[in-house]
């Protein structure tokens, strides 16, 4: 349980806020409008999930996170979120949940749907449901009231099923206090850093050492496969330029996103002050949609007619060509594409990729040529072999020195004695709340995990840590005091948060169990994988 709380302790607020936004702005249950027949990507108990379903779900998630994080939502963050897998999992899990809810004959009446809609903060004005706000919100997301009410019925049915599964979840006083302590208890560490670079002068490899090192691990020095490509890009910025934005578009956008345009005190900025920014945002969004449409049209034509160069020439599109590059070093302009190396190095010469995307635009890539991977001769790689050998051996010597010191400290020797006798510097972090960024030491998740296991009785961890080229020994020096009155004030809220976390874990585990069972029974069939979409 403690591991679960540590996992969620730093992120619960973001998750709660996101959950509210997801529900309020529709995306959690996805768009159900326009059940178009398209390429099937999965079949759940004879129910088909189409590529169009996936695309709507994926775009909904992208829009959701973009609204939540604004300019902080970089391509790197999007890549780590793995939204394609999230979207596919959402669709599959939703189909499973609805199937089980129907089996249990869980129903939702019109009164429940009406009450749910009227209680949505997104549809209220001054705390009261406002039909104009409701209609404007749905119009912004291009949904009819009928479609949204159907999605709400589905949402309420899912909520009823979730309530049945999670109603037995309980939390103890100890669990509540533990999560409060994890979030609020500060610690101060004493530490010793020993630089591995200080041991390099001790390493004097012979030619025999280097040849043996090369023979034992020649794969370390393999020259990687390299590829050369051509590509056409379709950027949202280019297609945004001719977009016309009406006054109604601006007003609707402003009314729906007033929380983005506030002064320091929370008062809404007037429309006149933010109008230019809104126009830019709308133009860019519409430009991205056009860019995607044009990229797909180009891909489909080129795929059918094998006319990459002719299509670009006919349509006035620029063809970009790269030099040869390895998987680990794709061209900078393409490096933000999810799994770009997998896409490129999976192509045969002359073959084109699917439409690939970043937050700035879309790309169609053609493979030009590849140079295969190979292991160089010893003389060709000798400098790299020597450098690698010295780095490796110096790290080993450094760790042995640190482990010897840690062993003596755990046997009772005072940490200060090493400073007095050995000239080793003893430093302190100062009080901080445990996290991977350890003050004055550096970033280490392994070290962070150890912070939850040390105590006044066991102030030293079991091992040393290698961080930023240093072997690091830590000792718990002191813990900050917790405020019991603050805990009492926050206890009820923490209990609700912990119930939500445990309930979510319980519901996810239940869904995963059903999903595994259905896969074994052949009731879930995947016709493609998320990374291929």
C-alpha positions, -999 to +999 in steps of 0.1 A: +000+000+000+028+024+009+043+019-026+010+028-041+008+060-020+044+069-029+036+065-066+006+089-063+017+112-035+032+139-057+007+137-085-027+133-069-037+169-073-030+169-110-049+137-115-079+150-096-080+182-116-075+163-149-103+140-139-127+169-134-116+185-167-120+152-185-156+148-173-166+184-178-152+186-213-165+154-226-133+137-237-132+110-209-160+091-226-149+101-261-170+112-290-197+087-300-211+107-329-209+096-365-204+058-362-185+057-395-175+024-410-137+024-414-107+002-409-111-020-379-083-018-354-098-041-327-128-064-322-143-066-287-168-094-284-180-089-320-181-051-316-157-034-340-135-004-330-126+016-361-097+038-369-121+068-369-131+059-333-094+058-324-086+091-341-114+109-323-103+095-290-066+103-296-074+139-307-096+144-277-068+134-254-043+157-272-068+186-269-075+178-233-038+179-222-032+210-244-060+228-226-047+217-192-010+224-197-009+251-224+026+259-236+041+234-211+028+206-232+059+200-253+065+172-278+087+154-253+059+155-227+034+142-253+058+114-262+061+103-226+023+104-221+020+077-249-014+090-259-019+065-287-018+036-263-040+056-239-065+062-266-066+025-277-068+013-241-096+037-234-117+024-263-111-012-254-118-007-216-149+013-223-163-015-245-155-040-218-172-019-191-203-012-211-206-049-219-204-058-182-228-031-172-253-044-196-248-079-183-256-067-148-287-048-162-275-014-149-298+013-163-298+051-163-331+070-166-338+104-182-340+121-148-305+110-139-291+122-172-308+156-168-295+160-132-260+151-143-260+176-171-275+204-150-249+198-123-219+202-146-199+233-137-190+238-174-227+243-181-235+267-153-235+305-149-232+319-114-237+284-101-269+278-120-274+257-151-276+279-182-290+264-214-271+290-236-238+280-220-247+244-225-255+248-262-224+270-268-202+244-252-215+216-273-214+237-304-177+244-297-170+207-295-192+200-326-216+178-306-254+177-307-273+176-274-285+141-284-250+128-289-238+144-256-268+130-237-261+096-250-225+099-239-236+110-205-259+080-202-228+058-209-208+078-184-234+073-157-237+036-164-199+033-161-200+053-128-226+029-114-205-001-123-174+015-108-194+022-076-203-015-073-167-026-078-151-001-054-177+002-026-158-022-004-126-001-005-115+012+029-086+033+042-070+032+077-059+061+099-023+048+095-026+050+057-039+085+058-010+096+081+015+078+059+004+097+028+005+130+048+040+122+060+052+113+025+039+146+012+051+168+041+080+153+060+114+168+052+147+152+058+183+163+059+211+140+046+248+140+052+266+127+021+300+118+006+306+121-031+336+103-046+343+112-083+350+082-106+372+105-127+397+107-098+405+070-104+412+072-141+450+078-135+452+045-117+439+026-148+468+017-171+455-008-197+479-028-219+472-037-255+463-072-242+437-057-218+421-037-246+420-066-270+404-088-243+379-061-235+371-058-272+367-096-276+345-099-245+321-071-255+327-062-291+290-053-295+296-021-275+316-007-304+293-017-332+288+009-358+251+013-360+229+010-391+223+043-408+196+056-431+190+084-455+154+097-462+134+122-480+103+138-465+075+163-471+062+183-442+027+198-436+029+223-408+000+238-389+015+272-392+016+271-430-020+261-433-031+285-406-022+316-426-052+317-449-077+307-422-105+332-416-118+336-380-153+351-373-163+372-344-186+344-332-157+320-333-137+343-310-165+350-286-174+313-283-137+304-276-133+332-251-165+321-232-154+285-231-118+292-219-122+322-196-102+304-170-071+308-192-075+345-194-075+359-159-056+385-140-035+378-109-065+381-086-086+357-106-107+384-125-113+376-162-094+397-187-116+416-212-120+400-246-104+430-263-071+423-245-069+386-255-086+387-289-054+385-309-041+355-290-075+337-294-075+343-331-039+329-333-050+298-314-081+292-335-062+297-368-035+273-356-060+246-346-078+248-379-044+249-397-034+217-380-067+200-392-061+211-427-024+200-425-035+165-414-061+163-442-035+173-468-009+150-454-033+121-456-043+130-492-006+131-502+002+098-485-027+080-501-020+093-536+018+086-533+011+051-519-012+042-548+007+058-576+043+056-563+049+092-574+066+109-543+087+134-563+060+140-590+033+147-563+055+172-546+064+189-578+028+191-590+015+205-557+044+229-550+056+210-520+092+211-509+111+177-506+137+177-478+165+152-480+188+142-451+223+128-448+229+094-433+220+091-396+218+064-369+187+054-350+199+073-319+204+105-339+175+112-362+173+146-379+165+173-353+133+184-372+120+148-371+132+138-336+100+148-319+080+122-338+069+093-316+091+062-324+106+079-354+136+055-356+112+025-356+092+041-385+122+050-406+143+019-401+113-003-407+110+010-443+125-007-474+142+015-500+117+035-519+089+027-494+069+055-477+059+058-441+024+064-427+015+100-419+036+109-389+031+138-365+044+162-340+026+190-322+037+213-351+027+193-381+026+161-402+052+142-423+053+117-451+087+100-453+104+081-481+133+057-475+163+065-498+191+042-487+206+024-457+241+014-446+241-018-426+255-021-391+289-037-386+315-043-359+348-025-367+383-039-366+402-035-334+426-008-347+397+012-361+379+013-327+410+013-305+405+048-291+369+041-282+379+008-266+405+024-245+382+052-234+355+027-225+378+005-206+392+033-185+357+047-177+345+012-167+375+003-145+375+038-128+339+034-119+346-001-104+375+013-083+354+043-072+325+020-062+348-003-042+363+027-024+328+040-015+315+005-005+345+002+019+337+035+035+300+026+038+309-007+054+331+010+080+303+036+087+277+009+092+301-009+116+301+022+138+328+045+125+318+082+127+313+098+093+333+129+104+364+108+109+368+104+071+368+141+067+394+145+094+417+117+084+411+111+047+404+146+034+370+135+022+344+163+022+312+157+041+283+178+029+246+182+038+216+185+016+196+207+040+160+198+047+139+188+017+109+166+008+121+134-008+120+134-045+144+122-074+162+156-075+183+153-044+198+188-034+236+190-041+237+154-053+216+151-085+188+132-100+184+095-090+152+075-087+172+047-071+185+070-044+150+085-039+136+050-033+162+044-005+150+076+013+118+058+023+137+029+038+162+048+060+153+059+095+169+071+128+177+035+137+190+026+103+204+059+090+225+043+061+210+025+031+223-009+020+243+003-009+261+033-025+247+051-055+262+062-088+250+097-097+264+121-123+298+104-124+301+101-086+297+072-061+275+087-033+271+076+003+242+090+022+232+091+059+200+104+074+209+132+097+175+145+108+139+146+100+118+178+101+088+179+125+053+174+113+025+197+122-003+176+139-028+204+136-021+207+099-026+170+095-060+171+113-071+200+090-061+180+059-071+145+071-106+144+056-095+156+022-066+131+023-090+103+031-111+112+001-081+113-021-067+080-009-102+064-013-102+077-049-067+064-056-074+029-041-108+028-058-092+036-092-066+009-086-093-015-077-113-007-108-083-008-131-073-042-117-109-055-122-109-042-158-075-057-165-087-091-151-117-091-174-096-080-203-070-108-198-099-133-195-115-121-227-082-122-246-078-159-235-113-166-246-107-150-280-133-123-274-107-095-278-089-095-311-063-068-320-059-061-357-032-035-351-011-021-323-011+015-310+024+022-322+013+014-357-015+039-357 
